[in-house]
Amino acid sequence: MSAEIIQLVCSMNLKNINTQIALQCSPLLTGIKISNLLITNCENEYLVKQLFENTSLSVEMIYKSDKRITFLIFQEDKLIDYLNGIEETALFNILGYNAMKLHEIFAEFSKRFTRYMEKREDFPHEMGLFLEYPVEDVIGFIENQGKKFLYTGYWKVYGNLQKALETFDRYNSAKENIIQLLAQGVSIEGILTIYHLKNNQLVI
C-alpha cells in the first residue's frame, strides 16, 4: 500500500466493523473476487448479517468462539460456478466432498474448521478453494506442507507466479480504493451501492 493509504489506515478505528470489512473484504466489495473471509468480534455478528442483507452477497458463519467469529462472505452463483470447475470438483472429491450441495459443503467444512481450531486436527485445505485460490497452489501447499513456495502474498504461490502477482496487484488496488472511500465518509452500504451489490443490480 502507498504511504498515503497506510497513513489513512493508521488514523482509522481498527475495531470498527466498517474498517474491518474494508481491510479484509475489499476485493469482494469491488466485485473482482468471489469471496473473502471476515474475522471479527462476536458482538458484530448481527451487524455483519444486517450490512449484507438485501445485497447480492451471501454470509455464512464458519466458526464462532467465545470472542471471535469467522464468516465467509461470497457471491453465491459465482462461487457455485467456480467450485463446479473440472479441477476444482476433482480436488473437492479427493478431499471428501462428493456430490454435495453448497449448504452441505459449508456444514462439513465448518465441522472440520472447528476441529482444527479447537482440537488442532488437520487444517481443512478446501478453504483455499472457497477463497478462489488456484487449484495448483492449493495442491502445492498440501504436497509441500506450506513450504518451498515461489512467493507469498494473499496466498502461497506454487504455480503461475506472474498471474498471481497480477491478481495481488488488483487486490491491493481494490483495498486502496475502498479505504479511500471509507476515509471520505462513505459507509459500507454506500460502497456496496457504488460498486454493484444493492438489490442484485450493477450500478456502475
N, C-alpha and C positions, 0 to 999 in steps of 0.2 A: 504494500500500500504506500501511497505517496505520503510525504511528511505532513501535508495538509490534512489528509484523511486520518492519519494516526493522531494528530492533534485534536481533531473532532471527536474521535473515539475516546480519547483521554478525558474530554470535557463532559462525556455522557455518563448518565447513571447506569452502570452495567447491571444493576439489579432490576432495572425496569424491563418489563416484558417486551415492550416495543424494541428496545435496544437489543435484547437477546435474540429476538426474531430476525432483526436486521443483520446481526452478525453471523447467525447460524443458518439462515434460510434465504439469503439474497438471491442466489442463482434460481431457486424455485420461484420466488416472488416476481422475478423478471421474466419468467417463462422459458428460460434456457435449460432448465433441469427438471426432471420428472419428480424428484423427491429430495427431501432433506430431513435430517434428524433435528429435533428441538429438545434440548435438555434444560429443564428449568425447575424452580421450586414447586412443590406440591400445591402450594397456595394459589398458583396460577392456573391450575387445571381448568376450572370453569371459564376463566377469561380467555384461555387459548382456544377452547372449543367455540366460544362466543365470537371471537375475532374472525374465525374461518367459516362461521355459519353463513349460508346463502352465498357462498363463493363456489368456484369450480374446484376447489381443493378439498380433499378429504383428510381427516385427522384420525390416526389410530394410536391408541396408547400401547406402547411396547413393554414398559416396565415402570413400576412405582415402588419406591422405598419409603421410609419414614419421612424423608426430607425432599427427595428429588423424584422427578417424573420424566420419562423419556417418551416422546411422541415421534411417529413417522408422519410427516405431512407430505401429501402427494397428489398428483393428478391421476385419478383412478384409471380412466380409459387408457392413458398413455403408459401407465405402469403395467397394466394387463397386457397391452400390445408388446411391450418390451420383454416381459417375462415369458411371453409366448414365442419369442425368437428361437430358432433351432438350437443354437449353442446354449442359450440361457435355460431352455427347457431341459436339455440334456444334463446340464450341471445340477439343476434343481432335482431331477430324478436321482442322480448319483447321491445327492445329499438327503434323499428320503422323502421328497415331496412329490409323490406320484399322483397325477390326475386329481389334484386338489383345486378347489375354488379359492379365490383370494382370501376370503374371510377364514377359511380353514388353514391356509398357509400362515396368516397372521397369528392365529391361535397357537399353532405349533411353534412358530418362531418365538412368540412371547414366552412360552414354556421353556424353550431352550435358552433364551437370553436370561430369563430369571434364574435358571440353574447355574448359568455362567456367573452371574453377578453375585449370587448368594452362596453357591456351593463350589465355585471355581471349577466347574466342569468345562469341557471343551468349548471354545468360542464358536458361536454359530456363524460360519463364514458366508452363509447366504445373505447376511446383512449387506455385503458388497453388491449383490445383485439388486436388492431393494433400492440401493443408493445409485444405481446405474453405473457402477464401475465396470470396465471392460472385463469380459469373461476371462481373457488370457491373464489379466492382472490378478483376478480372484484366484485362479488356479495357481499362478506363480507364487502368490502369497502362501497358499496352502502347502504347496510342494516344497517351498524353501523356508517354511516356518517363519515368515516375515523377514528373512534375511536375504542378502545378495540381490537387492533391488537396484534398478538403474537410477531411480530418483524417487524422492518422497515429497508429495505436495498434499493435495486433498485426499490422495490415497498413495500407496506404494506401487510404483510402475515397474512392470516386468516385460511388457511387450512394446507397443508403439510409443516411444518416448516423445517424438515430435508432436504427435496428435495429442498426447496427454498434456504437454506443455501449452499447446494452443488452448485446450479446454481450461486449464488452470488460469490462463490469462483472462479468458472470458468470465470465469467465476470471480476473479479478483475485480474486474471492471464492474460486474454486477454489484459486488459488495460496496464498492466506492460510490456507485450511483445511488444505492439505497441509503447509505449512511448520509450522503449529502442531502437527500430529500428529508430524512428524519431530522437532521440538524436544522433544516429550514422550517421545521414545524409541521411537516406533512405526517399524518398519522398512518399506522399500518393499514387501516381501512382505506385511506386515501391512496396509499401506494398500490394497494390491490386494484383500486378503481383505475388508476393511471395506467397500469400495465395490462390487465386483461381479465380480472377474476370475478368481478361482480356480476351476478346473475348469468354466469357462463357466457358472457358476451365480451368479445375483444373490443376495447375502446381506444386503442392507439393504432 
